[in-house]
Amino acid sequence: MLEGKEIILGVTGGIAAYKAAEIVRLLIKKGANVSVVMTANAQKFVHPQTFQTLSRNRVATEMFPEQAEMEENHIAWGVKANLALVAPATANIIGKYANGIADDFLSTFLLATRAPIIIAPAMNHNMYLHPVVQANIEKLKERGVYFVEPETGELAMEGEHGTGRLADPQTIVEEAEKLLSRRGDMAGKKVLVTAGPTLEPIDAVRHISNRSSGKMGFAVARAAAERGAAVTLISGPTWLKPPPGTEFIPVTTALEMRERVLENFDSADILVKSAAVVDFRPRQKTNKKIKKEKADLTVELERNPDILAEVGARKGSCILVGFAAETSDLTEYGKKKLKEKNLDLIVVNDISNSDIGFGSDDNMVMLMDREGGVEELPKMSKNNLADHILDRVMKL
Ligand code: PMT
């Protein structure tokens, strides 16, 4: 999968810089052509000659070298790259990239390239867990940058233990392979994704809703678009920005979501329904604010339509992927919903755990398909999970 691919490896200044040599070796073994960019600090840990010898290519170390050898500048490298990998990535390069700072070869190259980017952070655990670093990582993830999470274990400082060790070079190279093999594999497919909560108004200011942030559905939409699919994302109210390259249809209520899903369903090859549709809506609502002195405190509810069950009944050749938000008996309820809604695949998540499910960046799910296949996945970012779900859909 890496045969003939142009990979730019950015190496930044941390003790794990020496492990980048192994990454170069593994990439080359798989047939890639690797060009290395080193920051000034990286050169304090490893000499550029190491990478030049291993990659058999010139190593970029400066933005403005004296010789004319830099005809191939950061822009040209940006164009030729099929993949950019930054490993190890310090808090500094993550911060610069997240905030658009371009003051050396690597940071300018990262802004200049349109190739997919994988970042493998490595740093002291206090730095890695610092809210500023986490916010920068989050920002980049939202923009579609891939991360290979650091490992937990002994760190460089004697006696220090925590999360911040560079992921294993083998794992980083496998992630690079996976990413490139997924590029374009959904070209020609039309994917419809629903995300977020619905919001069912009671009056002009009050409503019934739930805690869905939309992160799961937006991650699926982003991943499908990056893999070449034509994506329509129908979402209830969230703070998230629609992923680039998707058609975005904002909705508020379950009834609106149903209408938009039915309008778009017939032309879809795949429907992924991760929205947390509110099951009940107030029977009566008013556009005025109900005065608290006057309010009859009973809000009578009526059932919303089950959108997924409705499209399941007329699914045709469309691959239907549903989610199940459960707090107990995951397997039993997952199976039941898979069958009742006539789905091809169901993603079952335990929403009683606040580290996963509603609102969090991570999720831990069980995938169940209509042939009886069950796969329990470990906890992972919603971005990674989105690709796992789509891999499974492509096999179906
Ligand atoms: O948005 P996040 O903060 O990232 O959180 C992600 C999530 C927890 C919302 C997501 O992972 C998830 O579980 N989504 C489904 C939530 C849900 O409504 O589950 P359910 O078990 O009630 O519904 C089962 C399926 O039927 C879902 O695919 C749902 O979209 C669909 N449904 C439900 C009710 C209804 N009236 N119409 C529907 O189409």
Residues whose N, C-alpha, C, O or C-beta is under 5 A from the ligand:
A	BS01	PMT	G196 R211 S212 S213 G214 K215 M216 K273 S274 A275 A276 V277 V278 D279 N304 P305 D306 I307 L308 G322 F323 A324 A325 N349 G357 F358 G359 S360
